[in-house]
C-alpha cells in the first residue's frame, strides 16, 4: 500500500503540468460532435458486432461526450480521468505480474517502470489518445480475468477493448499464449476451446475492417512492405527506452528460459505487429499497450536475478527517463500554448460578432488540420454545421464573393490570430 502511494505521488510530481495543456485539433473535433450524440447510439454501437467505417469508437468517444457536456473547453478537468485510468492500468499490470508469481517488490518495480515511463506519455497527457488508454485498460483486465478463469467477463472486457480501439483485435493471440504456457497449472488441462468466441470476433472484425475500410490510399492504409518497416521499426524501437533502437534490447530476453518472459514478449509482438504496417500513423501513444507487455517481459527476466539488481536497473533508468520526459513535456506545452492562443482569440471574436456563420482562414497553428479549425469555429458558436474554409479553396473564394464572412489570419511569428469582417461590397 505504501509503495503504491509513493508511486502515485511520484507520477503526480512528474506529470502535474499536464493540467496546463490545451486541446489539439483531434480533441476539438471530438468535443464538437460527441456531446450531440444520444446515449442510446453509444449503447447500440458498443454491443453491435459490426465494423464502423466512420471510425466511431464508443468507449473512447463516450469519454468525450461526458467531459464535453460537463466541462466544454475547460481543459484541466479532462486530465483527471486520464490520470486515474493510467494509474488503474498500472494496478492491473501489477496484479498480472503477481498472478505470474513475481514477487511483490519486483512487481512494484515493473509497475513503476510502466507508470513512470515517458515512452508513450501522450497516452496519459493528451485526451485524443484516450482510445489507446482505455483499450489498454480492458486488454489488461481481459488477461487478468482470463487468468482467473472468468471466461465470460474476460470476453466482455475484450469486446470493450475493441470498442475502445481496433488494436485489441490481436488480444486473442495474447490469451492463446497465456493458455499455452499457463493454462494447465491449476486445472490440469488447457482450455483452448473457450478461446473460440474471441477468435471468431477477432476474425469477424478483421475481415470487416479489410472489406469495409474506406481508407484505401491514405495514412490509415496498411502497407505490407519493407519500405513501411524501414519507417515504423526505428520509430517504435526508439520508444522503449527513448533512445534509438532501444526496443531491440528486448530480443535477447527470448533466450531466458522462463515462460513468463516469453508471454510478455509475445504480447509485445502481437500488439505492435499491426502498427509496423501503418507507416502513415506514427504516434508515441500507440506504443502504450505494447509497453505494458514489454514491462511484463522485463520484470519477469529481472525476477530471476537478485532483487537488488532490479532496483539498480530502475534507479539507473529513472534519471534518463525523467530528462526525456521533461524535454517532451516542454514541447507539448509549447504546442498547447499556441493552440490556446488561436482558440481563445477565436472565441473572443465570435462573442463580439455572433452573427457571422462562415469563416475563411489563412494560416493556422502548425499542428492544426482543417477539421480542428472547423471544430474550433463551431465550438465558439456552441453549435455544429458551420463552415470554416481554407482560403485556397473554391468554397472559400465563392464565400468571399457572395457573403459577409469572418476573415482570419494566423501570424506564426507573433502567435496571434487576426480576425476581421469581410463583405463582398468591400472589394
Secondary structure, DSSP 4 states (H G I P E B T S, - for coil): -HHHHHHHHHHHHHHGGGGG----HHHHHHHHHHTTS-HHHHHHHHH--S--TT---HHHHHHHHHHHHHHTT--HHHHHHHHHHHHHHHHHHHHHHHHTT--HHHHHHHHHHHHH--TTTHHHH-GGGHHHHHHHHHHHHHHHHHHTT-HHHHHHHHHHHHHH-GGGGGHHHHHHHHHHHHTTTTTSS--GGGGHHHHHHHHHHHHHHHHH---SSSTTS---SHHHHHHHHHHHHHHTTTSTTGGGGGGGGGGS--HHHHHHHHHHHHHHHGGGG-TT---GGGHHHHHHHHHHHHHHHHTTS-HHHHHHHHHHHHHHHHHHHHHHHHHHHHHHHHHHHHHHHHHHHHHH-TT--EEEEE---TT--HHHHHHHHHHHHT-S--EEEESSSHHHHHHHHHS-EEEEEEETTTTEEEEEEE-GGG-
